[in-house]
Amino acid sequence: MDPIVSTLLILVLAIVAFVSGKVPLGVAAIGVALALFFTGVLTLPEAFAGFGDSTVIFIAALFVVSDALDATGVTAWAGQQVIGRAGTKRMPLLLLICLLVALVTALISVNGAVAALLPLVVVVATRAGIAPSRLLLPLAFAAHAGSLLLLTGTPVNIIVSEFAKDAGGRAFGFFEFGAVGVPLVAGTILIIALFGDKLVPTRRAAVMSTDLSQHAQTLRDEYSLSLDTGTLLSPHSGVSEVVIPPRSPLIGLRVFQGMSTPSGDLVILAVRRGGDPLEGVDAVLQSGDTLLLQGTWEHLDQHTAGDDVLVVNPPSQIRRAVPLGKGAKRAITILVLMVVLLATGVVPAAVAALLAACALVLTKTVTPAQAYRSISWTTIVLIAGMIPLSTAFIQTGAAELIATWMLGVLGDSSPHTVLLALCVLTVVLGQLISNTTTVLIVAPISISVAQTLDLSVLPFMMALTVAGAASFLTPIATPANLMVMEPAGYRFGDYWKLGLPLALFFIAMAVFYVPLLWPF
């Protein structure tokens, strides 16, 4: 079979698998890579090159960084600040989150900003009583708009700047992208505010987040404790609720309030039996009794991990609700250093994120086990499996064939019509392969068209940047779209509903607004 036909057929089958929801996302993505190999479109190393791609490594390392911020209470503290300023109403929260992610994206890229803010948004949504799915899609989409604020917002900005310079024009300035980026961010937030309530679905994620911000007060009330909440949960120590299971060696042990556990590391604050606290008397432990234990977080982790007791809420989970807990300063410092590396471009993005992840482990901010658990392997496999499809589009000439055919149909059209066709092509391809790859494919064609029509390359390159950022219609369009899919419980078809008006807005800005600032 012709390689181009094979590539397009595999693409169609992949979309069907994603849309149907009957095939696990990771299986579908790996199936794409395997199909490209078995049809001879790609060699074995090319078919599995995605698993070693720098973007995949970058995303995996960012998951570790974001989890470290969550585990040390930085996210809980930031959530308090956001709730304190925006309240718990959806609209103020939505506006603040969209603006925040746009600004962060301008400095450290779309993927970095979404990964860093994703746990914060989940915490804020949970505390506000809002489904995370109502905020996570706007988070990803606002990040795409924010990528146009500065040169560092996305690799596409740097690519088109170099193309413009090499084609006889000039490179774009560091802040020049903001001329189109600011109205794009404003328009994106406006569209999300006006239509998001109807177009963003309410979904239930496979793993629901639990709001533990009032956990200390709840325990204090249920166990009739006189201790204040600050004594119960602090950066260095906390409490854990455990249940005595059947056949536990602790059954028959005589306990009382304030005594130490047999290890001497924990203190028994209270005992509950049948839903009522046992006050002022010794108790012989029975199956089903609930104990409230206090100690350092390390000791709580150590003594609640075995089979002697069943833990109600793992200490590591409760610890995340303590603002600025142990290790928070280290996590913040490492995050700031990573942002500096990303913003200055001293080292590649993947290297900066890996350095940060390794530093977090070496400084014992997170354990190696925590680091491995923090990575969303579904997201990683999905991204890695789909990257070879971009390679196939380039190597087989499928993308160039589509682009050439479209431009051939246009003939001698006006500059705006040609620009519209190029932008539509960029947006369509950008939903299926990475926007960086899409721009690399379409940019040379755009330059050729501009030179043939004796027009400036600047409006064509800037318009491609805008169209390349309009990756809103599918979850596989960008890693950022994929990152929010699992935590929000989104389906493949949830993206285009809000994504379509945003994509049309971006195309309109590219075709009509860009030439006003960068004339033909």
N, C-alpha and C positions, 0 to 999 in steps of 0.2 A: 504494500500500500504506500502511496506517496506520503512522505514525511509531513507535508503541510496538512494533508487530509487527516492523517493520524493525530496530529497535534490538536486540530480543531475538534475532532471527534472525542478525544480524551477530555478536552475542555468542557464540551457539552455534557458528557457523562458525569464529570465531576460536579457540575452545577446541579444536575438532576439529583445526584446523591446528597448534596448539601441541602437542597430545597426540600427533599422528601423527608428528611429528618430520621429516616429508618436506618441509615448507616452511620455509625459513630464517626465523628469528625476526624479523629486521628486515623482511623482505618481508611476513610475516603482519601485523605491526603497521602498516606503511604501508597494507596492504590494508584494514585496519579503517578508517583515516582516509578513504581513497578511497571505500570502500563507504558510509560515512556521508554523504559529499558527493553521490555519484551517486544515492542513494536520496532525497535531498532532506531528510534528517534534520537536517543541519547545513549552514550556508553554507561557502564555501571558506575564509574566514578562521577560522571556528570549527573546521573539520576539521583545519587545520594549526596551530592555536594552541598545540598541545603543544610545538612546536619553539621557541617563545618563552616557554614557561612557566618561572616562577622555579625550580621544583623541578628541571627539566632543567638549567638553568644552574648551579644549586647543585651538582648531582651532577657535572657536567663539570668545574667548578672544583675540586671535592674530589679528583678523579682526579689533577689536576696537583699538588695539595698532597701527596697520599700518595706519588706517584712521586718528588717532591723528597726526601721523607724517606728513600725507598729508595735513590735515586741518591747521596745524600750519606753513606750508611752509618749513618744513625740507626736504620733498621730492623734492620740487622745487629747493631748494639750492643744494641738492645732484645731481639732474638732471643737473644743471648748471655745477657742477664739472665734471660729466661724459662726457657731451657734450664738455666741454673745453679740456678734455684730449684725448677723442677718436674721436671728430668731429661728423659729422652727417652721415658718411658712415656706412652701415650696418655691414660690416665685423669687423672693429675695435670695434664698439659697442658690437657686439656679443661676441667677445673674452673677452672684459673687463667684461661684465655682467656674462659670464660663470665662469670666474676666481673668480669674487667677490662673487657670490653665493656659489661656492664650499668652499671658505675660511670661509664664515659666517656659512655654514652648519656644518662644522667641530666643531664649538663651540656651536651652539644652536639647532641643529637638522634640518632635511629636511623641515618639515612643518613650523617651525619658520622662517627659512631663506627665504623660498618662500613667506610667508605672509608678511614679513618685506620689501622685495625688489619688490614685485609685483607692488605696485603703482608707485615706482620709474621707473621701466621698462616701464610701460604704458606712463608715462610722457615723458621719453626719446624718446620712439618710436614716440609719437605724434609730439614732437618738431623736430625730424629728418625726419618727413614725411614718416615714415615706419608704416605699419600695425602692431599693437601690437602682432597679432598672429604669426608674423615672429620671435619674440623674446621670447615669453612666454613659448613655448614648450622647446626650448633650456635651458631656465631658470630652469624649473622643472627637466629636465634630467641631467643637470650639477650639480644640488643639490644632486641628488642620488649618483653621483660619489664622490662628496665631503664628503658624509657621511662616507667614508672609510679612511679619513685622520687622524682622532683622535678617541679615545675610545668614546668620547661624541657625535659623529656624528649621531648615531642612537641607539635605545635600543637594536637592534639586536647585535651590537658589544659587549655590556655588557652580553647579554644572551649567546652567543657562548663562550665568555671568561670564564664564570662560568661553562658551560658545559665541556669545555676542562679541567678545573681544577678538577672538580668532577669526571671526567672519568680517572683520573690517570695521566693526562698531567700537564700542568701549565696554569696559566692565562696569557692572552696577555697583554703586556705593553701599557701604555697610547699612546705612539707614534708609537708602533709597526705596527699598521694598515696602517700607512703612507707608509710602504714599498711596499704595493700593491696599496694603495690609490693614491699616486702621479702618477704612470704610468696610472692608470685608469682615473684620471682627465685629464691628458695630451691626452690620446687616445680618450676620450669622446669629448673634445674640437676639436681635429683634425677631427673626424668623422663629427661633427656638421658643422665645417668650410668647409669640402670638399663636403658633401652631403646635408647639411641643405637647401641650396638654392632651390634644386629640391624637397626635401622630406617634407619640412615644408610648410603647406598650407597658402594661404592668405585668411583670413576669415574676415567677418565684424561682430563685436559684436552687440548684441541687443541694447546696450547703448554705443554709440561712445564717446570717450574722446575728449575734445576740448582744443586746445593749446591756453592758455591765457597769455603766456609769453610776447607777444607784445601788450597786450590789452590796456595798458595805452597809448602807442604811437598811436594806431589806433583811440582811442577816441579823443586824442589831435588833430589829423589830421582832423577827420570828423566834429568836433565841432569848428575848428579853434581856439583852446585854446592857450594862451601864456604860460600857466603853464608847468613846466617840469614834466616828468613822475614820478619823485620821490615825487612830491607834490600830484599827483593824487593817487598813491598807496603807502602806507607805512604800517609798521607793526600794526599801531594803527588806521589808518583811510583809507578810500578809496572812490570810486565812484560807482554809480549804475545807469544804464540806464533803464528808465521806460517809458511805453507808456500809454497815457490816454485812457481808454476804453470807449465804449458807456455807457451812463447813470452814468458816474462817477460824484460824487459830486464836483470834482475839475473843471469841465467844466464851463467856464465863469469867472474863477479866473484870475485877472490881475497879471502878473508876469514880472520880469525883471532879467537880469543877476546880480548875486551877492546877491539877496534877500534871506532871510530865509524863510523856509516853515512855514505854520501856527503853527506847533508844536514848532518851534524854534530850532529844533535839527539838521536840514539839511540845506545846502545852495544850491540854484539853480545856477549851473555853466553855463548852456547853454540850449537853447530850439531849437528844430528842427521841421520844418513843411514841409511835402512833400519832405523830403530828403535834405533840405537846412537849415543851421543854421540861426536863427533870431538874427541879431546883432544890438546892440545899441538902440533898441526900446522896449517899453512895448508890451506885447503880451497877448491877452485874450485866455486862453486855450480852445482848441477844441478837439473833439474826434480824436484820431490818432496822436496828437502831442507827441513828445518824449522829455523827460527832462533828463538832466544829473545832478544827485544829489551827493553832497559830505557831508561826515560826518564820525563819528566813525563807525567801523564795527558793533557794537552793535545797534546803532541807525538805520543804513541802514537795518539791519535784521528786526528790529522792524517795521519800517515804509513802507517796501516794501512787507510785508507778507499779507496785507489785500486785499480787493477787489477794493480799490480806484484806484490802478494802476496795470499794468501788467509789471512785471520785465522781462527784456531781458535776463540777466545773473544774477542768484542769487548772492548776495554778498558773501555768504559762498563759492561759486564756484570760484569767482574772487580772494577771499582771499588766496586760495590755491596756486595761482601763485606768491604770494609775498614771496621771500626767507626769511626764518627765521623770520616769523611773530610773533605775540603775542602768548605766550605759548610755543614757540619752545624750549627754555631752559628746561622747565619743562618736555616736551615730550622726549627730548634727555636724560635727567637725569633718567627718569623712564625707558626708553628703556635700558640704560646701566645697571641699577640695575637688570632689568629682565634678561638680558644676563648673568650677574654674577651668578644669582640664577640658571639659566639653565645650565651654564657651570660647576658650582661646585656641582650641584645635592643636595643642602641643602634641598630643598623642591621638591615635584613632579612637573613635567613640567606644568600640568594644574593649580596647585596652583600658580606657578610663574606668569603665564600669567594672571590669575584672579586678583592677587594682583596688577599687572601693570594696568589692565583695570580699576579696582576700584580706584586706585590712580589717574588716568587720570580724572575720573569723579569728585572725591573729591577735586582735585586741580583746577577744573573748566577749565581744558585744553580742554575737550569736554563736552557737555551737555549729560544728560541721553538719550534724544531723538536722538542725533547724534550717540551715542554708539549703540543704537538699529538699527538705519538705516544703520550703517556701516557693519553689519553682512550679509554675503551672505547666506540667508536662504535656497536657492536652494542647495548650497554646503553642508550645515549642515544637511538638511533632507536626502540628497543622502548618505552621509557618515553614518549617524545614521541608515538608513534603510538597508544598506548593511552589517553592522557589525554582525547582527544575522546570516548571511549566514556563516561567519567564525565559529561561535559557533556551527552551525548545522554540518559543516564539521567535527569538532572534536568530538562532542557528538555521532553522528551516526556512526563514524568510517569510513566515506567515504574517507577521505584523507589517513588514514593509510592503508585502503584496496588497494587504488591505488598504494601507495608506496610499500607495500609488494608484490603486483603483479608484479610490474616493476622489483624489485630486484630478485624475483623468476625466472623471465625470463632470467636474466643475467647469473645465475649459477656461475661457477668458472671462472670469467673473471679477467682480469688484474686490478690492482689498478686504473689506469687511466680510464679504461672503466667504472668501478663501480662509480668512482668520477664523470664522465661525466653523467651517468644516474641520480645520485643524484642531480646534478646541473640542469639538464634539468627539472627534476621533480619540483625542487624548483622554477625555473623560471616560469613554467607553472602554478603551484598553486599560485605563487605570483602575477599573473595577475588577479586572481579572488578573493583571500582573502588577508588580510594584510600580508606583508612580515614578520612581527613579528610572527604572527600565523603560517605561513608557516615554518619558521625556528624551531619553537617549535615542530612542527609535525615531520619534517625530521631529526632534530638533534639527537634524541634518536636512530633512525634507523641507522643513519650514524655512531654513536658511536658503536653500536652493530656490524655493518659490519667491522669497523676498528679493533675491538677487535677479531672478528672471524678470520680475515685475519692476525692477529698479526701485525698490522700496527699502526703508531702513529696517534692519534686523531687530532693533530694540523692541518695538511693540510686539513682534512675533515671539521673541524670547520671554518677555514679561507675561504675555498672555498664556504661554505654555506653562509658566510657573503657577499661574492662578488656576488654570484648568487641571494641572497635575495635582493640585491640593484638593480638588473636588472628589475625593475618594470616599463617597458616602453611601453608595448603593448596596454594597455587599460586605460581609464580615471579612472576606479574604482580600479586600482591597489594600489594607495596610495592617501591620502588626498591632497598631493601636486599636483598631476596630476589633481585632481578635482578642485583645487583652481584656476588654470589657464584656465579652460574650458570655464567658462562664460565670463570673461573679454576679452578673445580672440575670442569667437564665434566658438570654435572647435566643431567638430562632433565626435561621438564615433570612427569612423574608421580613424580619422586623426593621431592617436597616433602610430600605428604599422609601418607606413612607415619609419619614422626615428628610431622608437623604435627597429625594427628588427635587423638592423646592429649593434646597440648598445648592444642589448641582446646577439647576437652572439659573439661580442667582449668580453663582461663580462664572458661568458661561457668559451671562449678560455683562458682568463686570469686565471680563477678559476681552470681549468683542467691542464694547462701546465705551467703557471708561478708560481702559488702558491706552488706546490710541489718542485720547485727549491729552494725556500726560507725556506720552512718548509717540509723537506723530509719525505717520507713515513716511 
